[in-house]
């Protein structure tokens, strides 16, 4: 359960309360001497301290224990006990950081309830601190993947402006990671302990978006059955992220402009403005300059938002980051049948790097997720990728498996083993069947690229499996081991080859 330090100069009280707390499953450290308790705080590291305010009829020890317990890392939660209760002593103890206080004589049930509430509070605070640490770790600059020069410029800009209060406009195509950058800005600033609230300005109709952002008073419109705080007020002290800002209706643009100028919000149906301390980070995948020309976006609002612009490159503009991103997406993933970590063949990686990725990083992540779900072995190959990516494959050389390091891209391509398709299209193996497709590019010229790829790769696979079976002397179990596949997969592939023949 919990470590509890119990301090009281009355032995009878200490014994009674210690017995109660031990009955609740807690580990109790009882003290009747205030000095001894003070010295033991650091070594015991209790989660809860229950101490008398007046030890030896003086106030010194009780308040000293309270202050030292609250100064520890992590701090202990403290419940004060006093036989000389008054409003003044209670206020003084609470100001010094006490969770609650009990006045003697008290009922044991009262103590039990008070200590449980204190421990629940401490657990919630500890969990909150842990989650915030995890968020800060997740949204560190190092967690945004990219080594391309364009991304390095973005990192430098984020680092320089994260701890300012300036309004930021993030620009980039859909799927480039605009919200990830916005979160990195928030969790690496002094606002990190306050809320980060994302809002999609294109997701709600105008009247609902206005109520969501600015709040409303009861009776302001049909359905407003109670007062409601807006998201600007909810984000007080923190950051509000306005995604797809170009889709914001014109009437709300004027209200947002006023907020940026005055730092005040006024709820729908309310005449009294409220001051809030909120940093605005906006994002768009549209050319706002064009929307200004068409009259759909206010020019003065644009200049208020565009104080510090951050432009995110498309994935096509930083194709050298694709191996790094693939490794990141495969981190901690294991093949659902074999339990082995995933690897990628060189030809598959080259096809991934050759694709234009109109959906950017989000599309790449989905492609890797699809490949992991479809591949029969822990080696991602060309045919495991989406058809739009497969057409970029180059089958003019022996394919190999490349090293993908967990959490990072390979520093170089390292040959680990041959894939199921090791034949060169410019050479014919003595064991290869006579009908093997002579050239992959020619096979793609018949207007049916996906079917041709499948036929070509099936022929290469059959030739490879025949060679492996020959090397294993016809022992299928040994052949499956040499090929790095399960025996069931080998039988299935041989059966598919017979059906195709």
C-alpha positions as CSV (number, residue, x, y, z in Angstrom):
1,X,0.0,0.0,0.0
2,X,1.8,3.2,1.2
3,X,4.7,4.2,3.4
4,X,3.2,6.3,6.3
5,X,5.3,8.2,8.9
6,X,3.4,8.8,12.1
7,X,4.6,11.4,14.6
8,X,3.0,12.2,18.0
9,X,4.5,12.6,21.4
10,X,1.8,10.5,23.1
11,X,2.7,6.8,23.0
12,X,-0.9,5.7,23.3
13,X,-2.0,7.7,20.4
14,X,1.0,6.4,18.3
15,X,0.2,2.8,19.1
16,X,-3.5,3.2,18.4
17,X,-3.1,5.0,15.0
18,X,-0.3,2.7,13.9
19,X,-2.4,-0.4,14.5
20,X,-5.3,1.2,12.5
21,X,-3.0,2.1,9.6
22,X,-1.3,-1.3,9.5
23,X,-4.7,-2.9,9.5
24,X,-5.3,-1.0,6.3
25,X,-2.2,-2.6,4.8
26,X,0.2,0.4,5.1
27,X,3.8,0.3,6.2
28,X,4.0,2.5,9.3
29,X,7.0,4.2,10.7
30,X,6.0,5.5,14.2
31,X,7.9,8.3,16.1
32,X,7.3,9.9,19.4
33,X,10.3,12.3,19.0
34,X,10.1,15.2,16.6
35,X,13.8,15.5,16.0
36,X,14.1,11.8,15.2
37,X,11.3,12.1,12.7
38,X,12.9,15.1,11.0
39,X,16.2,13.2,10.6
40,X,14.4,10.1,9.3
41,X,12.3,11.8,6.6
42,X,14.9,11.6,3.8
43,X,15.7,7.9,4.5
44,X,12.1,6.7,5.0
45,X,10.7,8.7,2.0
46,X,7.1,8.4,3.1
47,X,4.2,9.0,0.8
48,X,2.0,10.2,3.8
49,X,3.0,11.9,7.0
50,X,0.5,12.1,9.9
51,X,2.0,14.4,12.5
52,X,0.9,16.3,15.6
53,X,1.2,20.0,15.2
54,X,2.3,20.6,18.8
55,X,5.1,18.2,19.7
56,X,6.5,18.6,23.3
57,X,4.0,21.5,23.7
58,X,5.9,23.5,21.1
59,X,4.9,24.3,17.5
60,X,8.4,24.0,16.0
61,X,8.6,20.3,15.2
62,X,5.2,19.8,13.7
63,X,5.5,22.7,11.2
64,X,9.2,21.8,10.5
65,X,8.2,18.2,9.7
66,X,5.4,19.6,7.4
67,X,7.7,21.9,5.5
68,X,10.5,19.3,5.1
69,X,8.0,16.6,4.0
70,X,6.5,19.0,1.3
71,X,10.1,19.9,0.2
72,X,11.1,16.3,-0.6
73,X,11.2,15.0,-4.1
74,X,8.6,13.6,-4.6
75,X,6.8,15.5,-1.8
76,X,4.8,13.6,0.8
77,X,1.2,14.5,1.5
78,X,0.7,15.7,5.2
79,X,-2.2,15.4,7.6
80,X,-1.9,17.5,10.7
81,X,-3.3,16.5,14.1
82,X,-3.8,19.0,17.0
83,X,-5.4,19.0,20.3
84,X,-5.6,22.8,20.3
85,X,-7.6,23.3,17.2
86,X,-8.5,26.7,16.0
87,X,-9.1,28.4,12.7
88,X,-5.8,30.2,13.0
89,X,-3.7,27.0,13.4
90,X,-5.7,25.3,10.7
91,X,-5.1,28.1,8.2
92,X,-1.4,28.3,9.2
93,X,-1.0,24.5,8.6
94,X,-2.8,24.6,5.3
95,X,-0.8,27.6,4.1
96,X,2.4,25.6,4.8
97,X,1.1,22.8,2.6
98,X,-0.9,20.5,4.8
99,X,-3.6,18.4,2.9
100,X,-6.0,18.5,5.9
101,X,-6.1,18.6,9.7
102,X,-7.9,16.7,12.4
103,X,-8.7,18.0,15.8
104,X,-8.3,15.8,18.9
105,X,-10.3,13.9,20.0
106,X,-11.2,12.4,16.6
107,X,-12.9,9.2,15.6
108,X,-10.8,6.5,14.0
109,X,-13.2,6.4,11.0
110,X,-12.5,10.1,10.4
111,X,-8.7,9.4,10.4
112,X,-9.1,6.4,8.1
113,X,-11.2,8.5,5.6
114,X,-8.8,11.5,5.8
115,X,-5.7,9.4,5.2
116,X,-7.3,7.6,2.3
117,X,-8.3,10.8,0.7
118,X,-4.8,12.2,1.2
119,X,-3.2,9.1,-0.4
120,X,-5.7,9.2,-3.3
121,X,-4.8,12.9,-3.9
122,X,-1.1,12.1,-3.7
123,X,-1.5,9.2,-6.2
124,X,-3.4,11.5,-8.6
125,X,-0.7,14.2,-8.3
126,X,2.1,11.6,-8.9
127,X,0.3,10.2,-11.9
128,X,-0.2,13.7,-13.3
129,X,3.5,14.5,-12.9
130,X,4.4,11.2,-14.6
131,X,2.1,11.8,-17.5
132,X,3.4,15.3,-18.0
133,X,7.0,13.9,-18.0
134,X,5.9,11.4,-20.6
135,X,4.3,14.0,-22.7
136,X,7.4,16.2,-22.6
137,X,9.5,13.2,-23.5
138,X,7.2,12.3,-26.4
139,X,7.2,15.8,-27.8
140,X,10.9,16.6,-27.4
141,X,12.5,18.0,-30.5
142,X,14.4,14.7,-30.9
143,X,11.1,12.8,-31.2
144,X,10.3,14.7,-34.4
145,X,11.9,12.5,-37.0
146,X,14.2,14.0,-39.7
147,X,17.8,14.7,-40.6
148,X,17.2,16.4,-43.9
149,X,18.4,20.0,-44.1
150,X,14.9,21.4,-44.4
151,X,13.9,19.6,-41.2
152,X,17.0,20.8,-39.4
153,X,15.9,24.4,-40.2
154,X,12.5,23.6,-38.7
155,X,14.1,22.1,-35.5
156,X,16.2,25.3,-35.0
157,X,13.2,27.5,-35.4
158,X,11.1,25.5,-32.9
159,X,13.9,25.6,-30.4
160,X,14.3,29.3,-30.7
161,X,10.6,30.3,-30.4
162,X,9.2,27.5,-28.2
163,X,9.5,29.5,-24.9
164,X,8.2,32.8,-26.4
165,X,4.6,34.0,-26.3
166,X,4.6,35.0,-29.9
167,X,1.7,33.7,-32.2
168,X,2.9,31.1,-34.6
169,X,1.6,30.0,-38.0
170,X,2.6,26.5,-39.1
171,X,2.3,25.9,-42.8
172,X,2.5,22.6,-44.6
173,X,0.7,20.0,-46.7
174,X,-1.7,17.6,-45.0
175,X,0.1,14.8,-43.2
176,X,3.4,16.7,-42.7
177,X,3.0,16.8,-38.8
178,X,1.8,20.3,-38.1
179,X,0.1,19.2,-34.8
180,X,3.2,17.4,-33.7
181,X,5.2,20.6,-34.1
182,X,2.5,22.5,-32.2
183,X,2.7,20.1,-29.3
184,X,6.5,20.2,-29.4
185,X,6.2,24.0,-29.1
186,X,3.9,23.7,-26.1
187,X,5.6,20.9,-24.2
188,X,9.0,22.6,-24.5
189,X,7.8,25.9,-23.2
190,X,7.1,27.3,-19.7
191,X,3.4,26.6,-20.5
192,X,4.0,22.9,-20.5
193,X,2.0,22.3,-17.2
194,X,-1.0,24.2,-18.5
195,X,-3.5,22.7,-21.1
196,X,-2.8,22.2,-24.8
197,X,-6.1,22.3,-26.6
198,X,-6.3,21.4,-30.3
199,X,-9.3,22.7,-32.3
200,X,-10.1,21.7,-35.9
201,X,-11.7,24.9,-37.4
202,X,-13.2,22.9,-40.3
203,X,-14.9,20.3,-38.2
204,X,-17.8,22.2,-36.8
205,X,-20.5,24.5,-38.2
206,X,-20.1,28.2,-37.5
207,X,-22.5,28.6,-34.5
208,X,-21.1,25.5,-32.8
209,X,-17.5,26.6,-33.4
210,X,-18.2,30.0,-31.9
211,X,-19.7,28.4,-28.8
212,X,-16.8,25.9,-28.5
213,X,-14.1,28.6,-28.8
214,X,-15.7,31.4,-26.8
215,X,-18.3,29.8,-24.6
216,X,-21.9,30.9,-23.9
217,X,-24.3,32.1,-21.2
218,X,-27.3,30.1,-20.2
219,X,-30.2,31.0,-22.5
220,X,-28.0,32.6,-25.1
221,X,-29.6,30.4,-27.8
222,X,-31.9,27.4,-28.0
223,X,-30.2,24.5,-26.2
224,X,-27.9,26.7,-24.0
225,X,-29.3,25.2,-20.8
226,X,-26.3,26.2,-18.7
227,X,-23.2,28.5,-18.7
228,X,-20.3,27.1,-20.7
229,X,-16.7,28.1,-20.7
230,X,-15.1,28.3,-24.1
231,X,-11.9,26.6,-25.1
232,X,-9.9,29.8,-24.9
233,X,-10.8,30.0,-21.2
234,X,-10.1,26.2,-20.8
235,X,-6.7,26.8,-22.2
236,X,-5.9,29.7,-19.8
237,X,-2.1,29.6,-19.1
238,X,-1.5,27.2,-21.9
239,X,-1.7,26.9,-25.7
240,X,-4.6,26.7,-28.1
241,X,-3.9,25.1,-31.5
242,X,-6.2,26.3,-34.3
243,X,-5.8,23.7,-37.1
244,X,-7.1,24.5,-40.6
245,X,-7.4,28.1,-39.7
246,X,-8.1,29.0,-43.3
247,X,-11.6,27.4,-42.9
248,X,-12.6,29.6,-40.1
249,X,-15.8,31.6,-40.9
250,X,-15.5,35.3,-41.5
251,X,-17.5,36.3,-38.4
252,X,-15.2,34.2,-36.2
253,X,-12.2,35.6,-37.8
254,X,-13.1,39.1,-36.5
255,X,-13.6,37.7,-33.0
256,X,-10.2,35.9,-33.1
257,X,-8.6,39.1,-34.3
258,X,-10.0,41.0,-31.3
259,X,-8.7,38.3,-29.0
260,X,-5.2,38.5,-30.5
261,X,-5.3,42.3,-30.0
262,X,-6.9,42.5,-26.6
263,X,-6.4,39.0,-25.0
264,X,-10.1,39.1,-24.0
265,X,-12.9,36.7,-24.8
266,X,-16.6,37.3,-24.5
267,X,-19.0,34.4,-24.3
268,X,-22.1,34.3,-26.5
269,X,-24.8,36.2,-24.8
270,X,-22.5,37.8,-22.3
271,X,-21.6,41.5,-22.0
272,X,-18.6,41.1,-19.7
273,X,-15.3,40.2,-21.3
274,X,-12.8,37.9,-19.6
275,X,-9.1,38.2,-19.8
276,X,-7.2,34.9,-20.6
277,X,-3.5,34.2,-21.0
278,X,-3.3,31.9,-24.0
279,X,-0.7,31.4,-26.7
280,X,-2.2,30.9,-30.2
281,X,-0.6,28.4,-32.6
282,X,-2.4,28.2,-35.9
283,X,-1.9,25.8,-38.9
284,X,-3.0,25.7,-42.5
285,X,-2.5,23.6,-45.6
286,X,-3.9,26.3,-47.8
287,X,-2.4,29.3,-49.5
288,X,-3.8,32.0,-47.2
289,X,-2.6,34.7,-49.6
290,X,-5.0,33.4,-52.2
291,X,-7.9,33.3,-49.8
292,X,-7.1,36.9,-48.9
293,X,-7.3,37.9,-52.6
294,X,-10.7,36.1,-52.9
295,X,-12.0,37.8,-49.8
296,X,-12.4,34.6,-47.8
297,X,-9.7,35.5,-45.2
298,X,-9.0,38.7,-43.4
299,X,-5.7,40.3,-44.3
300,X,-5.3,41.9,-40.8
301,X,-5.8,38.5,-39.1
302,X,-3.3,36.9,-41.4
303,X,-0.6,39.4,-40.2
304,X,-1.6,38.8,-36.6
305,X,-1.2,35.1,-37.0
306,X,1.9,35.1,-39.2
307,X,4.2,36.6,-36.5
308,X,6.5,33.6,-36.6
309,X,5.9,31.4,-39.7
310,X,7.1,27.7,-39.7
311,X,7.0,26.0,-43.0
312,X,7.1,22.2,-43.0
313,X,8.5,20.4,-46.1
314,X,6.6,17.7,-47.8
315,X,7.9,14.1,-47.6
316,X,8.9,14.3,-51.2
317,X,11.2,17.2,-50.4
318,X,13.0,15.2,-47.7
319,X,13.0,11.7,-49.2
320,X,16.3,11.0,-47.5
321,X,14.3,10.8,-44.2
322,X,12.2,7.9,-45.4
323,X,14.5,5.1,-44.0
324,X,14.6,6.9,-40.7
325,X,10.8,7.2,-40.6
326,X,10.3,3.6,-41.6
327,X,12.6,2.5,-38.8
328,X,10.7,4.7,-36.4
329,X,7.3,3.2,-37.4
330,X,8.7,-0.3,-37.1
331,X,10.1,0.4,-33.6
332,X,8.7,-2.1,-31.0
333,X,6.7,-3.9,-33.7
334,X,7.0,-7.7,-34.0
335,X,5.6,-10.1,-36.6
336,X,2.3,-11.5,-35.4
337,X,3.2,-15.1,-36.1
338,X,7.0,-15.4,-35.6
339,X,7.4,-12.8,-32.9
340,X,10.5,-11.5,-34.6
341,X,11.1,-7.8,-35.4
342,X,10.4,-6.6,-38.9
343,X,13.0,-6.0,-41.5
344,X,12.7,-4.4,-44.9
345,X,14.3,-5.6,-48.2
346,X,16.4,-3.1,-50.2
347,X,14.0,-3.2,-53.2
348,X,11.1,-2.4,-50.9
349,X,13.0,0.5,-49.3
350,X,14.0,1.8,-52.8
351,X,10.3,1.7,-53.9
352,X,9.3,3.6,-50.7
353,X,11.9,6.3,-51.4
354,X,10.8,6.6,-55.1
355,X,7.1,7.2,-54.3
356,X,5.9,10.8,-54.3
357,X,3.8,10.4,-51.0
358,X,1.0,12.9,-51.7
359,X,-0.3,12.1,-48.2
360,X,3.2,12.7,-46.7
361,X,4.3,11.1,-43.4
362,X,0.8,10.0,-42.5
363,X,0.5,8.1,-45.8
364,X,3.9,6.5,-45.2
365,X,2.9,5.4,-41.7
366,X,-0.3,3.8,-43.1
367,X,1.7,2.0,-45.8
368,X,4.0,0.5,-43.1
369,X,1.1,-0.4,-41.0
370,X,-0.5,-2.2,-44.0
371,X,2.7,-4.0,-44.8
372,X,3.1,-5.3,-41.2
373,X,-0.5,-6.6,-41.3
374,X,-0.1,-8.3,-44.7
375,X,3.4,-9.7,-44.8
376,X,3.6,-13.5,-44.0
377,X,7.1,-13.3,-42.7
378,X,8.9,-10.6,-40.6
379,X,10.5,-9.3,-43.9
380,X,8.6,-6.6,-45.6
381,X,8.9,-7.0,-49.4
382,X,7.7,-5.1,-52.4
383,X,4.4,-7.0,-52.7
384,X,3.5,-6.1,-49.1
385,X,3.4,-2.4,-50.0
386,X,0.4,-0.5,-51.5
387,X,0.0,-1.0,-55.3
388,X,0.9,2.7,-55.8
389,X,4.3,2.1,-54.2
390,X,4.9,-1.3,-55.9
391,X,5.1,0.2,-59.4
392,X,8.3,2.0,-58.3
393,X,10.1,-1.3,-57.6
394,X,13.4,-2.0,-59.5
395,X,14.0,-5.7,-60.1
396,X,17.3,-5.4,-61.9
397,X,19.5,-6.7,-59.1
398,X,19.7,-9.2,-56.3
399,X,17.4,-8.1,-53.4
400,X,18.7,-8.1,-49.9
401,X,17.4,-7.4,-46.4
402,X,18.7,-4.2,-44.9
403,X,19.2,-3.4,-41.2
404,X,16.6,-1.2,-39.6
405,X,17.6,-0.3,-36.1
406,X,14.9,0.2,-33.5
407,X,14.2,3.9,-33.1
408,X,16.6,5.0,-35.9
409,X,17.5,4.6,-39.5
410,X,20.4,2.5,-40.7
411,X,23.7,4.4,-41.0
412,X,24.4,2.2,-44.0
413,X,22.7,-0.6,-45.8
414,X,23.8,-3.9,-44.2
415,X,23.2,-7.2,-46.0
416,X,21.7,-9.6,-43.4
417,X,20.3,-12.3,-45.6
418,X,18.8,-12.9,-49.0
419,X,15.1,-12.4,-49.5
420,X,12.7,-14.8,-51.2
421,X,13.5,-13.0,-54.6
422,X,17.3,-13.1,-55.0
423,X,17.6,-13.6,-58.8
424,X,18.9,-11.0,-61.1
425,X,16.6,-10.3,-64.1
426,X,19.7,-10.2,-66.3
427,X,20.9,-13.7,-65.4
428,X,19.2,-17.1,-65.5
429,X,20.0,-19.6,-62.7
430,X,20.6,-23.2,-63.9
431,X,17.8,-24.3,-61.5
432,X,15.4,-21.6,-62.7
433,X,12.4,-22.7,-64.8
434,X,12.7,-22.0,-68.5
435,X,9.6,-19.8,-68.5
436,X,11.0,-17.2,-66.0
437,X,10.2,-13.6,-67.0
438,X,13.3,-12.2,-68.7
439,X,12.9,-8.5,-67.7
440,X,10.7,-6.8,-65.1
441,X,10.4,-3.6,-67.0
442,X,9.1,-5.4,-70.1
443,X,6.6,-7.3,-67.9
444,X,5.2,-3.9,-66.8
445,X,4.6,-2.8,-70.3
446,X,1.5,-4.9,-71.0
447,X,-0.8,-2.5,-69.3
448,X,-1.3,-4.7,-66.2
449,X,1.6,-3.8,-63.9
450,X,0.3,-5.3,-60.7
451,X,-0.5,-8.7,-62.3
452,X,2.8,-8.7,-64.1
453,X,4.7,-8.0,-60.9
454,X,2.9,-10.9,-59.2
455,X,3.7,-13.3,-62.0
456,X,7.3,-12.2,-62.2
457,X,7.9,-12.5,-58.4
458,X,6.0,-15.8,-58.3
459,X,8.4,-17.2,-60.9
460,X,11.4,-15.9,-59.0
461,X,10.1,-17.4,-55.8
462,X,9.5,-20.8,-57.3
463,X,13.1,-20.8,-58.7
464,X,14.5,-19.9,-55.3
465,X,12.5,-22.4,-53.4
466,X,13.6,-25.1,-55.9
467,X,17.2,-24.2,-55.3
468,X,16.7,-24.3,-51.5
469,X,15.0,-27.7,-51.7
470,X,17.8,-29.0,-53.8
471,X,20.4,-27.7,-51.3
472,X,18.4,-29.4,-48.5
473,X,18.3,-32.7,-50.3
474,X,14.5,-32.6,-50.5
475,X,14.1,-32.1,-46.8
476,X,11.2,-29.6,-46.6
477,X,11.8,-28.8,-42.9
478,X,15.4,-28.0,-43.5
479,X,14.5,-26.0,-46.6
480,X,12.0,-23.9,-44.7
481,X,14.7,-23.2,-42.1
482,X,17.2,-22.2,-44.8
483,X,14.6,-19.9,-46.4
484,X,13.7,-18.3,-43.0
485,X,10.0,-19.2,-43.3
486,X,7.7,-21.6,-41.5
487,X,7.2,-25.1,-42.8
488,X,3.5,-24.3,-43.3
489,X,4.4,-21.3,-45.5
490,X,6.7,-23.5,-47.5
491,X,4.0,-26.1,-48.2
492,X,1.5,-23.4,-49.1
493,X,3.9,-21.7,-51.5
494,X,4.8,-25.0,-53.2
495,X,1.0,-25.8,-53.5
496,X,0.4,-22.3,-55.0
497,X,3.2,-22.9,-57.5
498,X,1.7,-26.3,-58.6
499,X,-1.7,-24.7,-59.0
500,X,-0.2,-21.8,-61.1
501,X,1.6,-24.3,-63.3
